[in-house]
Amino acid sequence: MALGDSRASGPLVEASAHRDLCLRSPEQNYPAELARLIGASEFTDVTCSAAKPAHVLDTPQFVGTRFAPPQIEALRADTDLVTLSIGGGGSNHLAVSVRCVAIAPEADARCRNNPRAEQLATLGIAEMAPRVDAVVAAIVAKASNAEVYLIGHGGSVGHRGCWPNLPLSDADAVWLSGYFDRFNQIYVDAAARHGVHYIDIAGASIGGGHDACAPDDQRWFEGILPRSPAEPAHPNELAMAAIAEMVAADITAS
């Protein structure tokens, strides 16, 4: 069972297959890749672009021609595996990131020293933490026999900029990737509290040189000017495959 937002649904990765504003890529997002890897006999994907924690828990989401029911309603008592990407929608990611944008090559926005950027980062993390925790708690309660995998954020911004695709100074890129590390503590804490698995895709992406400044054949995440099919600042097909492989490896190890 796959729940979550655009980082799971895969907007524009497989654009010809989109049927509504969920922008789901049914064969090339990481839930589909994972289902193939583990040979799942049954698989349900209700991920939806722009989903917020409330859209998983109890609020229908408008998707252009209809309202998608709360995603958690798709869970059953016999569900044995759940993946979840949530928390980007409604976060302060955009408000923080735009303060780091350099307007020209070699420019430096110095968001790392911007009190408002730090305030937004701190506030956004504090506000999103209980929302994500509530989603994980509800999933564990409804699908008590399932192994739950919580996928972290970040991975596009590494420790370097590359104007104009990732228009940041190197120093601001380091700060911004650090912000995502801090945001990911939400998932680390929720995973520990509820006994679920955490997948650190940002660490794998940045540590392996797969951020948005990497060459086309090594880049997992796009910048603001995608060079592979994907929404800006989102995982491309290589990232989807990598996430699926990380979850499958953990399943095998467990």
ABEGO torsion letter per residue (X at the ends): XBBEBAAAAGBGABAAABABAAGBBAAABAAAAAAAAAGBABBBBABBBGBBAAAAAABBBBAGABBBBBAAAABBAABABBBBBBGABGBAAAAAAAAABBABBGBBAGAAABAAAAAAAAAAAAAAAAAAAAAAAAAAAABAABBBBBBBBEGABBABBBOAABBBBAAAAAAAAAAAAAAAAAAAAAAAAAGBBBBBAAAAAAAAGABAABBAAABABBBABBABBEBBGBBBAAAAAAAAAAAAAAAAAX
